Amino acid sequence: MYRLHCFAQSGNSYKVAFLLRALDQPFEMVFVDFMNGATREAPWREAVNEMGEAPVLEADGKRMTQSGAIMTYLARKHGAFGGATPDEQQEVLRWLLFDNHKFTSFFASYRFNRSFGPAAPDPAVMAWLKGRIDAAWSIADKHLAASPFMAGNAPTIADISLSGYLFYPMEESGYDIPANFPHIAAWLERVKAIPGWVAPYDLLPGERIAPRW
Ligand SMILES: N[C@@H](CCC(=O)N[C@@H](CS)C(=O)NCC(=O)O)C(=O)O
């Protein structure tokens, strides 16, 4: 059985959990106490992930990290959500890289600073991050105006990756997606229709935390 190391606020963990559900694969979840510093402790890094990050998936005698790499492994293994042709598979990879570099990463940092950080966010840092988010999201919004899913006509792990953080409550990020990114908003409804979809806080272990700042 798959074992997923994860926690409720982690959109990157949510991506893998959602994919496992979409693939109809049973899995066990291991709570990572991220908010109390678990991933920064040397023993955790030694035993679980040298990169100091969730998610981690244990499967087939391996311990895997990086949601994009984990999802690629699962899509190949189960023959679904990986893209139907070599061209689509290449497109999936292209969007996974864009997601990890620009789409999820800036937004995850922005949301963390705004809701869960140890101190009130620095306005200059937040303004810089917001500029980067708006630029990346505008690119995805334009792409989705012409395509139902990121890599063609059917959902893939690229959709699961890019959408992961967007299913968290709006008050955590302050981002009003329907008002500002209408094609992303419409696409999120299509992603939600994938069998197995469930909201992050109804799926992942750990307590929901009220936004701090
Ligand atoms: N690119 C990685 C990012 C993973 C990541 O940043 N995970 C967060 C939790 S959602 C984390 O553990 N961060 C620890 C840190 O940055 O110190 C992935 O997609 O798995």
Ligand as a Chemical Component Dictionary entry (heavy atoms), coordinates in Angstrom:
data_LIG
# 
_chem_comp.id                   LIG 
_chem_comp.type                 NON-POLYMER 
_chem_comp.pdbx_formal_charge   0 
_chem_comp.three_letter_code    LIG 
# 
loop_
_chem_comp_atom.comp_id 
_chem_comp_atom.atom_id 
_chem_comp_atom.alt_atom_id 
_chem_comp_atom.type_symbol 
_chem_comp_atom.charge 
_chem_comp_atom.model_Cartn_x 
_chem_comp_atom.model_Cartn_y 
_chem_comp_atom.model_Cartn_z 
_chem_comp_atom.pdbx_ordinal 
LIG N1  N1  N 0 8.756  21.203 -5.597 1  
LIG C1  C1  C 0 8.408  20.499 -4.394 2  
LIG C2  C2  C 0 8.048  21.499 -3.327 3  
LIG C3  C3  C 0 7.768  20.812 -2.009 4  
LIG C4  C4  C 0 7.594  21.832 -0.894 5  
LIG O1  O1  O 0 8.031  22.998 -0.982 6  
LIG N2  N2  N 0 6.942  21.383 0.162  7  
LIG C5  C5  C 0 6.733  22.230 1.304  8  
LIG C6  C6  C 0 5.428  21.894 1.967  9  
LIG S1  S1  S 0 4.094  22.145 0.846  10 
LIG C7  C7  C 0 7.849  22.012 2.262  11 
LIG O2  O2  O 0 7.979  20.939 2.802  12 
LIG N3  N3  N 0 8.694  23.036 2.452  13 
LIG C8  C8  C 0 9.767  22.990 3.358  14 
LIG C9  C9  C 0 10.724 24.138 3.202  15 
LIG O3  O3  O 0 10.667 24.801 2.165  16 
LIG O4  O4  O 0 11.510 24.338 4.099  17 
LIG C10 C10 C 0 7.241  19.536 -4.657 18 
LIG O5  O5  O 0 6.457  19.815 -5.568 19 
LIG O6  O6  O 0 7.143  18.498 -3.981 20 
# 
loop_
_chem_comp_bond.comp_id 
_chem_comp_bond.atom_id_1 
_chem_comp_bond.atom_id_2 
_chem_comp_bond.value_order 
_chem_comp_bond.pdbx_ordinal 
LIG N1  C1  SING 1  
LIG C1  C2  SING 2  
LIG C1  C10 SING 3  
LIG C2  C3  SING 4  
LIG C3  C4  SING 5  
LIG C4  O1  DOUB 6  
LIG C4  N2  SING 7  
LIG N2  C5  SING 8  
LIG C5  C6  SING 9  
LIG C5  C7  SING 10 
LIG C6  S1  SING 11 
LIG C7  O2  DOUB 12 
LIG C7  N3  SING 13 
LIG N3  C8  SING 14 
LIG C8  C9  SING 15 
LIG C9  O3  DOUB 16 
LIG C9  O4  SING 17 
LIG C10 O5  DOUB 18 
LIG C10 O6  SING 19 
# 
